[in-house]
Amino acid sequence: MYKALLICALLATSACSSSPNAQGSQAKVVVSPVVDWKQLNDQALPEAERLAQTDAGSWILIAGGKVLGPWVDFQDAWARASVVPAEQDHAYLYRLGIDDAEPVFYLSPFLDNDPHWVQLGRRCWGEWGLTIAAANNVWYRNGKSVTWGDMEARIHLFTPAEHSESQVRAVASMMFEADLTLRPSDAAILGAGRFTAPGYAYLFDESNPCKKVLVLVRVPELGIDVPAMAFILPEFSERL
């Protein structure tokens, strides 16, 4: 009796493990391969570097290992980038010969007890047609003005892909020459990082590499709604 029960149990186990389909063949579980999208996009960078020689300043998209563009207008570039499949968790979207540089940058001085880590650089001033009066921190653009006083400017940030939003207080920097700096916590709130620029920027020296991420910047009071490349500062910026 015991042997008979044992044989029945073995036969049942064998039948369950086979799981034949309607055609009598063995069912198989298909596992999709994990793709390193950044590594794939890095392989396309030499082609983008060649384009920089003739199309400096234009926007370019590298997604799925393919170079797309260039485009003079960001909106045209974004129209193409916005249809990149969601499973591709990395793409390069940047200005040729500008955002792919690896600068060493500096920030305007600040007090340790009141640090101004989020700094708006001089490149933005020129591109936005922005002028700033130091007295009472007044910003002017296209006949509009806003007075920030001691409260610092309020800048609305968005990520192009996830449409996340965050508001930061920023100061205009005379020493920072690029677009914008962000603390790691600011970038985390935004979920920034799917659209980046190649390479790094370096705060003070090459011991402080900073990732470059694309954000959308809005200052509603001045009609500003533009893309910018933000440098994510090192972790120590959170400790002050």
N, C-alpha and C positions, 0 to 999 in steps of 0.2 A: 504493500500500500504506500509506504514512504517513498519507494523508488518511483512509483507511478506518479505521485504528486510532484516529485522533483523534475521528472521528464516533462510534465505539462508546463511547469513554471519556466523551464529553459526554452521550450518551444514558444511560449507567449512572449518572452523577452526578445527572442530572435525576430519574431514577427513585428514587434513594435519598433525595433531599431532599423529595420529595413525600410519601412514607410514607402512602399512602391506607389507610384502614381498610376493614372488610368492606363498608361501604356506599359506598365510593368517595369519601368526603369526606376533607378534609385533617385529619390529627391535630393537635391543639393541646395545648400544655403550659399547664396552669392553675397560676398562681402565687397563693398566698393573700396577701391584703394584710397588711402589718405594722400591728398595732394598738398604739397608745400607751395602755395601760390606765390609767396614772396620769392622763394628760390627760383621758381619758373620765370617770374618777372625780371629778376636780376640777370638772367641769361640774355634778356633782350636789351639790356642797357647799352652795349656797344653800338647798336643801331641808332639808339636815341642820341648818343654822343656825336655821331656823325651828322645827325640832323641839326644839332646845336650850332654847327659851323655855318649853316645857311639860314636857319630860322630862329635865331636867338630871340628870346622874349615871347615866343609863341607858346601856347599851351599844348601839352602832349599827354596822352593817356597810354599807359602800359598795363594791360589786363589780360589774364589768361596766357601770359607769355608772348603776346602780340603787341607791336607798336602801332598806335592809332593816332591820326592827326598828321601834322600839327594844325592848330586853329589859332587865329589871331584873337578871337573873342572867347571869353570864358564860357559864356552861355552855350556856344556851339560845342565846346569840349564837354560841358556838363550834360548836355542832351545825350551825348554818346555814353558818358560814364554812368548815367543814371539807369541804363539798361544792362549794366554788367550783372550777371547772375549773382544772387545773394550768397550762394555757397562759396563764391570767390571772396575770401575774407581779407584780401590785400590787393591793392592796385596802386600804381604810381599816377598821380595827376598833378602836374607842376609846370612851371615856366622854364623852358629850355635856357640854359646858360645863366639862370638867375637862382632858382630854388635848388638846383643840383650842385651848386658850389658848396664848399665846406669851410665856412668862415670861422674865424676866432672872433667872438664878439664880447662886448662889455656893456654893462648897464649903468644908468645914471645912479649916483650915490643915494643911499637911503640910510635912515637910522635903524639900528638893530631892533629897537622897540616898536617900530612902525615901518616895516619894510614894504617897498613898492615893487613886488616881484613881477606883477603884470605891467609890462611897459610897451607902449605903442611907439614903434620906431619911425625914423625920419623918412623912410621910403614911402610909408603910408601917407604921410603929410602931402608929399608931392603928387602922388597918384590920385588922392582924393580932393586935391585943391583946398586943403585945410590950412588955415592960419590960426595961431594961438597967441593970445595975449597973456603974459605971465601974471599981470595984476588981476586977481580974482579968478584966474583960470578960465578965461572965456575962449570958446572955440567958435570960429566963423567958417562958413562954407556956403557959397552960392546965395548970398543975401540972407542966410539964416544964421542964428547964433544961439549958443546955450552957455550958461554960466554955471560952472561946477563948484567954484569956491574951494573950500578945504575938503569937500566930500569926494573928490576924484571923479573922473569920468565914468559913466555907467555904459558899458559896452555889452551888447547882446551877442552871444556866440551860438552858432548852430553847426552841427555836423551834416554834410551833404547827404550821406547815405541814410542814417537812422533818424534824421530830423530831430535829434535831441537838442535841447536848448539850455543855456546857462547864462547867467549875468555875472560879469566880473567888474570890479573897480580897477581902473587903469590910470596910469599917468603917462603923459607924453615925455619921451626920453630924447635928450639931445645927444647921447652917446651911442644908443642902440640904433644901428643903421638899417636893420631889416624891418619885418612887419610887426610881429607880436611875440611876446613871451607868455608862457603859461606855466603854472605850477602843476605837478603831477596830479594833485587832487582836482584841479580844474579840468584837466584832460580826461580824468576818470569819470567825472560827472557827465561830460559830453559824450563819452564813449568814442572819443577821437582816436583814429589810428588806422582805419581801413584805407583811406586815401592819404598817401604820404609822398615825400620827395626822396630821391636817392641820397645816401650818405648821411652825414651828421653835421651839426653846427657845434662849436665848442665854446663853452663859457670860460673865459680867462685863459685856458690852455687845453691841450688835448686830453688832459686827465678828467675833463668834465664834458663828455659827449652828450648832445641833446638831440633827441629825435625830432624830425620835422613833419608836421601833420597839417593837412588842409582843413581850414575852418571857414565858415561864412560869418562875416562881421556886420552887425547892424548898429547904427546910432540913429534911431528914429527921428530925434530932434533935428538932425542935419541932413536927413535923406540919404544916409550912407547905407548901402546894402551891397557888399562886395566880398570877393574871396580874399583870403590872406593865408600866408604860410606861418604857422605858429611853431616856435621852438619850445619844446617841453623841457623845463629846467631840471637839474639833478634833484635827488631826493632831499638833499640838505636844505633846499629852499622851503621845505615844509616845517623846519625846526625853528624858524625865526618868526 
